[in-house]
Amino acid sequence: MEDIPQPASDVYTVGDRVMIYIDSDDLDSRYHGTVCEVVSVITDDLGTETGRTIDAYSYIIQEVNSGEDLPISFRHRDLVPIKDIH
């Protein structure tokens, strides 16, 4: 069985490097595997609705290779820390 990378247990901060890890069925699957840097942290009330505090966080990220901000934000669950990638 393949090891599936997991999101960090703590909130990412500006400057953290992450990889987008989303399912091939996701509408934004073209970004899967993209290595990015967090440029902004956004919070909302989703964590209150789900009961999981970490669900309240989403991120504006910038592709490392191009330096371009991606046109959409990603939820915490869609990002994995680079150090955890094998």
Secondary structure, 3 states (H helix, E strand, C coil): CCCCCCCCCCCCCCCCEEEECCCCCCCCHHHCCCEEEEEEEEECCHHHHHCCHHHHEEEEEEECCCCCECCCCEEHHHEEEHHHCC
